[in-house]
Amino acid sequence: MTEFNSVHDAFAHAVRRWPQAGAVAAPPAPGRSYHPDGLELTYADLAGQVAEARDAYASSGFSAGHRVALLIGNRPEFFTHYLALNSLGVSIVPVNPDYRHDELTYLIAHSEAVAIITEAARRADIEAAAAEAGTKAIIVDFEAFPASLSAVQPLDAGPPDRDSECALLYTSGTTGRPKGCILTNEYFLTAGAWYRDMGGMATFKDGARLYNPLPLFHMNALAICATAMFLTGGCLISPDRFHPRAWWRDVNATRATIIHYLGVVAPMLLNLPPDPLETQHEIRFGVGAGIEPNLHALFEQRYGFPLIEVWGMTETGRILHNSVEPRLIDTRAFGRSMPGLEARVVDENDLEVPDGTEGELVVRHSADDPRKGFFAGYLKDDEATAEAWRGGWFHSGDTVTRDSGGLIHFVDRKKNIIRRSGENIAASEVEACIQAIDAVQQVAVLALPDPVREEEVLACIVPMPGTEPDAPLAEAIFAHAFSRLAYFKAPGWIVFRSQIPTTGTQKIQKQKIFADGEDPTALPDSHDFRHRKKRQSAG
């Protein structure tokens, strides 16, 4: 099998082998600001655009060792810039379009990107964040590229190879700010080949057409799916985001053969009235995580294809997958240990627990080379990297069980993380934002089960003495968080408490804030802001 040195090398091979096959696409979306009629670029089309962009970047001094931030959403043109930069050894830093000022400022400063490619609508936001970050990064208007490109100082980092940084993806940490995961070409190529080779009910065919509503700033769409398409001459179809009512229209219009999903997708689709399009598709299987067991069989029966549950993290690249029978779809089973991604279930002392006992999921490539194909480390945080890899196993922070047949079942997140509609939210980051409010004496942020979005952000707040725990205070707290954090991180529920239990060392005991069986949303001092959590317009 051909060995590639970079993602661009794999793409170039696909161009030679499948020049007229579709490479990337956007489904039609009337009213969308870009490509409202849809767009599909063949490998030859995309290669031409990549070559032009590469020449522009190279002539402006971009070279191996640089990082470039991309704030251009899920447009097909994302890949023009990504592949052009990758061919030069430049790492990309995809930016969540929902990031607000504080988040943008942190990412720009922490990543040390030399340039930020942005949509015109976000230029003012980027300029303000870059100014506060104190960076000299050039700001490039995506729509005016390459005329808007300025020169940067070239670096002498040598030619790119499999060990070169391909992307820096930010993932929610448990201690506040997101961590920058350094991902190499080796990581991307390994992840794509692993997906291609899952087998069983997820057996791949060349020329697959993969409809994935997940964002390109996540490893799923960018590292796993896009790379798998380049390795097999397939087409990645990227809507701007998940739109339930457009799902079957998109799937049929783009002739998709594989779909990706999150737990939120199934209930939203099942709640739609029957549509003739839902039985006219060409889907062979779906891949994703988090479907409720009581909906799994119902979904497969109604729509006629299997949903393959998987488990993975930005740090792992490869995924555990449940693609062979018995899949036990009435449980939260997601796969078993396998060569190349070995898995164990351990206790707090890293000792393996018996089958059926809850423990933490830890993974590695192998005993001889534990980190092969994983992330290269957390940027500027060697201590966190070492802690995650203690004992030669990557510690996921997820609580699981293993059954007697070797299948691993998801239980909960051990980490202080809230999982809302596929987004990981660090409770500590939200807490830090809210704690800065003068009227707040103490805050604890929890995950609250949500029937639609899996979990919602719940902020438990003790006001300062003399401050009324009333609706205006709740409104002020929500507005503060909503203006500073991506919309999905803001509290969907705010509950006032007279006190929050702590240990003798003043560590908050979140598990004791509410009594067993107590519903926080039914309390008289609870305030529901879920309907206010909507994407904000640019500016």
HELIX and SHEET records of a PDB file:
HELIX    1   1 VAL A    7  ARG A   17  1                                  11    
HELIX    2   2 TYR A   43  SER A   59  1                                  17    
HELIX    3   3 PHE A   78  SER A   87  1                                  10    
HELIX    4   4 HIS A  101  SER A  111  1                                  11    
HELIX    5   5 ALA A  120  ARG A  122  5                                   3    
HELIX    6   6 ARG A  123  ALA A  133  1                                  11    
HELIX    7   7 PHE A  142  ALA A  144  5                                   3    
HELIX    8   8 ASN A  185  ARG A  196  1                                  12    
HELIX    9   9 MET A  219  MET A  219  1                                   1    
HELIX   10  10 ASN A  220  CYS A  225  3                                   6    
HELIX   11  11 ALA A  226  THR A  232  1                                   7    
HELIX   12  12 PRO A  244  ALA A  246  5                                   3    
HELIX   13  13 TRP A  247  ALA A  253  1                                   7    
HELIX   14  14 VAL A  265  LEU A  270  1                                   6    
HELIX   15  15 PRO A  276  THR A  279  5                                   4    
HELIX   16  16 PRO A  293  TYR A  303  1                                  11    
HELIX   17  17 ASP A  382  ALA A  388  1                                   7    
HELIX   18  18 ARG A  390  GLY A  392  5                                   3    
HELIX   19  19 ALA A  427  GLN A  435  1                                   9    
HELIX   20  20 ALA A  471  ARG A  484  1                                  14    
HELIX   21  21 TYR A  487  LYS A  489  5                                   3    
HELIX   22  22 LYS A  510  LYS A  512  5                                   3    
HELIX   23  23 PRO A  520  ALA A  522  5                                   3    
HELIX   24  24 ARG A  530  ARG A  532  5                                   3    
SHEET    1   A 8 LEU A  39  THR A  42  0                                        
SHEET    2   A 8 GLY A  22  ALA A  26 -1                                        
SHEET    3   A 8 CYS A 235  ILE A 237  1                                        
SHEET    4   A 8 ARG A 209  TYR A 211  1                                        
SHEET    5   A 8 ILE A 258  LEU A 262  1                                        
SHEET    6   A 8 PHE A 285  ALA A 289  1                                        
SHEET    7   A 8 LEU A 307  TRP A 311  1                                        
SHEET    8   A 8 LEU A 320  HIS A 321 -1                                        
SHEET    1   B 4 SER A  91  PRO A  94  0                                        
SHEET    2   B 4 ARG A  67  LEU A  71  1                                        
SHEET    3   B 4 ALA A 115  THR A 118  1                                        
SHEET    4   B 4 ILE A 138  ASP A 141  1                                        
SHEET    1   C 3 GLU A 165  THR A 171  0                                        
SHEET    2   C 3 LYS A 179  THR A 184 -1                                        
SHEET    3   C 3 GLY A 377  TYR A 378 -1                                        
SHEET    1   D 5 ALA A 333  GLY A 335  0                                        
SHEET    2   D 5 ILE A 408  ARG A 413 -1                                        
SHEET    3   D 5 PHE A 394  ARG A 402 -1                                        
SHEET    4   D 5 GLY A 359  ARG A 364 -1                                        
SHEET    5   D 5 GLU A 342  VAL A 346 -1                                        
SHEET    1   E 2 ILE A 417  ARG A 420  0                                        
SHEET    2   E 2 GLU A 423  ALA A 426 -1                                        
SHEET    1   F 4 VAL A 440  ASP A 450  0                                        
SHEET    2   F 4 GLU A 454  PRO A 463 -1                                        
SHEET    3   F 4 TRP A 493  PHE A 496  1                                        
SHEET    4   F 4 SER A 526  ASP A 528 -1                                        
END                                                                             
